[in-house]
Structure formats: structure tokens, C-alpha cells
Amino acid sequence: MKLVLSLVFFFSIVLGSYSQSKDFILVKRGGNQKTQLRYYPGENITYKSKKLGYFVTDQIVSLDTDYIYLTENILNPSDILELDIRNKDPRNRTLQNLTALFLGAGGILLTVEAVNSVYQQDRLRIDEGVAITSGILVGTGLALLPLRYKTFKNTSGYGIQIIIMRLE
């Protein structure tokens, strides 16, 4: 029993130290923790570089102190003009969920009122208050659609940094 416990303890320490030695690319817009994004090796990154005038999606293979090695390119962080963060930024998921919540609530409210009026009165009749409330909910959902964060421009003082966390 002691041998099993010691082996489990040893492997948990080894795996724990290995998981803490990850290299990543840190994208910062300010000092706030919520405005930071991390890209790890193996993840896809969509960027626009100084050499290309359009966005390219590539997979990060490895990182060095000065360069980002991708499957089809080698980049210096200062060469990156913009990053597409639509799928990466967690704040976009919150805005997407709020949009879906408002649109769904408005649609469900209108549907329930229609079904309820057909069931009780044998004809389709939507109450004015329910129609206004449903319209406000759907309008709020539609207004939230364009508010998502789309790109990160590498113009701030913090910019894009490569963080190397290897135990050497």
C-alpha cells in the first residue's frame, strides 16, 4: 500500500511539474487580466502580418525566445499587425450567449402566447403587452450581435509577447 501511494505521489509531482512548464504567446491589451489571451503550441492562430495584407490561419508548432514557428511560416511577434480573436476571446462567448438568450426568450414568449391563445380562444390572438415585450427582447438580441470583439491590433505598449516557461 505504501509503495502504491508513493508511486502515485511521485507521478503526480512529475506530471504537475511538466504541466507548469508550458510555453505560450501572451497577447495583452492592458494590465487587466481579462484583456489577456494565451496561445499555446498546437493551437490555431489567425493573423495578418506586415508581409501579407490578409488574414492567414496557421497552427503553432513551437516557440522560441524571438520567433513563433508555425506549420507553414516563421514569425516574429513584431511582424504581426492584427490577430483575429473572434473564437479565442472568452468575452465573445458571453456576448454570444447573451444574444442567444435574448433572441430565444423573445421567440419563446411570442410562441407561448400564440399557442396559449389558440388553445384557450380557438383563434390566434397576441396580446399587445406580450408583443411589445417580445419585440424588445428580440431587438436587444439583434443589437448585441455586432458588439463582439473581432480583432486585436498590435499597436499597444504591451503587444504580443512570447513567454518561455521551461525548466532547464
Secondary structure as GFF3:
##gff-version 3
##sequence-region A 1 168
A	DSSP	alpha_helix	2	19	.	.	.	ID=ss1
A	DSSP	beta_strand	24	28	.	.	.	ID=ss2
A	DSSP	three_ten_helix	33	35	.	.	.	ID=ss3
A	DSSP	beta_strand	36	39	.	.	.	ID=ss4
A	DSSP	beta_strand	44	49	.	.	.	ID=ss5
A	DSSP	beta_strand	56	63	.	.	.	ID=ss6
A	DSSP	beta_strand	68	70	.	.	.	ID=ss7
A	DSSP	beta_strand	74	75	.	.	.	ID=ss8
A	DSSP	three_ten_helix	77	79	.	.	.	ID=ss9
A	DSSP	beta_strand	80	84	.	.	.	ID=ss10
A	DSSP	alpha_helix	90	121	.	.	.	ID=ss11
A	DSSP	alpha_helix	128	144	.	.	.	ID=ss12
A	DSSP	three_ten_helix	145	147	.	.	.	ID=ss13
A	DSSP	beta_strand	151	153	.	.	.	ID=ss14
A	DSSP	beta_strand	159	163	.	.	.	ID=ss15
###
